[in-house]
Amino acid sequence: MANLLVIGGTKGIGQALTQSLINQRHQVFFAARNKAELEGASFVELEVTQEINDQFNGLPDVLDGVVYCPGSINLKPFARLSSADFLKDLQINLLGAVNCLQALHSRLKKAEHASVVLFSSVAATRGMPFHASIASSKAAVEGLTKSLAAEWAPAIRVNCVAPSLTQTPLAEKLTNTAEKIENAAQKHPLNRIGQPEEIAALANFLLSPQSSWMTGQVLHVDGGMSAIS
């Protein structure tokens, strides 16, 4: 049984992952800005865009894994993107992860084989219109993944999952009609969009001993979009 923290664990991919880890009988903690309850897991109140002080004081001294799930989908033409838009996406996607991992590093170091999982996007490496802000911040997450993997090896593994469009509350504006889902599905070689449980399964694998010889990797689970579309 491992001590695991899922940041952003109340919706979408984070919720699916949290529930999967609970089902495997790990000691699970999940963090979010609003109070929530999941049977078998402990809640941590956290706003990732604000300074971290004592929010993690209730966690065990040893953490075997941390997953950072918060993200944003801010799609606009480049001419309409302000500096504030770029800063907001960086704050949620990159700086929130940086602050959390700095605050949790000492707990991860005490584990025998700790694992960190971050989230990027297919848009970070595949040019897509209207994605300048989110693609920039997610590309920064991929850079962070590789840098930390090098710096924290061999004690802590750091990997990243890069999904394409997934049916989550965050993507609701893009998936709230059958027509939108069908149009999005046709852009993927596998002719459908992703489901939270599919992305969560890869994150679960990266937390597990089965992935113990993997670090510094950005893994695409995107219906084939990044490779063959």
Secondary structure, 3 states (H helix, E strand, C coil): CCEEEEECCCCHHHHHHHHHHHHCCCEEEEEECCCCCCCCEEEEECCCCCCCCCCCCCCCCCCCEEEECCCCCCCCCHHHCCHHHHHHHHHHHHHHHHHHHHHHHHHHHCCCCEEEEEECCHHHCCCCCCCHHHHHHHHHHHHHHHHHHHHHCCCEEEEEEEECCECCHHHHHHHCCHHHHHHHHCCCCCCCCECHHHHHHHHHHHHCHHHCCCCCCEEEECCCHHHHC
